[in-house]
Amino acid sequence: MSRKRAYRSKMRILADMMRAIQSEGEEGAGPTKILYAANLSHDRLTQYLDELIEKDLIKEMSPDNENRVYMLTEKGREFLREFQRIERFSEAFGIEI
């Protein structure tokens, strides 16, 4: 019997990316960490990172002028808190988001 992979919404993918960034704390997360944690292709990663930056949910830093890292903004932390609240609420009713 084959297992069907669950479809992830764009919002879930963005939240997965933001959780990966949050898990790295004050140092921020590099693109590779986010790519693996969110299970994305490089093209999709780049597209979603740009969107998160544009919406001021994350910011790009380059502490050593070579390696890029991403950090949540205050707006991003607030978004993630609210997403997790909605996630718990929907799961209580058996609805996946």
C-alpha positions in Angstrom: 0.0 0.0 0.0 1.5 3.3 -1.0 1.4 6.3 1.2 0.2 9.6 -0.3 2.3 12.6 0.6 0.4 15.3 2.3 0.2 18.6 0.4 1.7 21.5 2.2 0.1 24.9 1.8 2.3 27.9 1.0 1.5 29.3 4.5 2.8 26.0 6.1 6.0 26.2 4.0 6.6 29.8 5.0 6.0 28.8 8.6 8.4 25.9 8.3 11.0 28.2 7.0 10.4 30.7 9.8 10.6 27.9 12.4 14.0 26.8 11.0 15.2 30.4 11.4 13.7 30.7 14.9 15.4 27.4 16.0 18.8 28.9 15.3 18.2 31.7 17.8 20.2 35.0 17.8 22.8 33.7 15.3 20.2 33.3 12.5 19.9 30.5 10.0 21.8 30.1 6.8 20.1 29.2 3.5 21.2 25.5 3.7 19.7 25.0 7.1 16.4 26.6 6.0 16.4 24.6 2.7 16.8 21.2 4.5 14.4 22.1 7.4 11.7 23.2 5.1 12.4 20.5 2.5 12.5 22.9 -0.5 14.3 23.1 -3.8 16.9 25.9 -4.1 14.6 27.9 -6.6 11.6 27.7 -4.3 13.8 28.6 -1.3 15.1 31.7 -3.0 11.6 32.7 -4.1 10.1 32.3 -0.6 13.1 34.1 1.1 12.6 37.1 -1.2 8.9 37.1 -0.3 9.5 36.9 3.4 12.0 39.7 3.2 9.6 41.8 1.1 6.9 41.4 3.7 9.3 42.3 6.5 8.9 38.9 8.2 12.6 38.1 8.1 15.8 40.1 7.4 19.0 39.1 5.7 22.3 39.7 7.5 25.9 39.1 6.4 27.9 39.3 9.6 31.2 38.4 8.1 30.5 40.0 4.7 30.5 36.5 3.1 27.9 34.2 4.5 24.2 35.1 4.5 22.0 34.4 7.5 18.4 35.1 8.0 16.7 36.3 11.2 13.1 36.8 12.2 11.9 40.4 12.5 9.5 41.3 15.3 6.7 41.2 12.7 7.9 37.7 11.8 7.9 36.5 15.4 4.4 37.8 15.8 3.3 36.1 12.6 4.8 32.8 13.8 3.1 33.0 17.2 -0.3 33.7 15.5 0.2 30.9 13.0 0.9 28.4 15.8 -2.2 29.6 17.6 -4.3 29.1 14.5 -2.6 25.7 13.9 -3.5 24.5 17.4 -7.1 25.8 17.0 -7.6 24.1 13.7 -6.1 20.8 14.9 -8.6 20.8 17.8 -11.3 20.5 15.1 -9.5 18.0 13.0 -8.8 20.6 10.2 -5.3 20.8 8.6 -4.0 24.1 7.4 
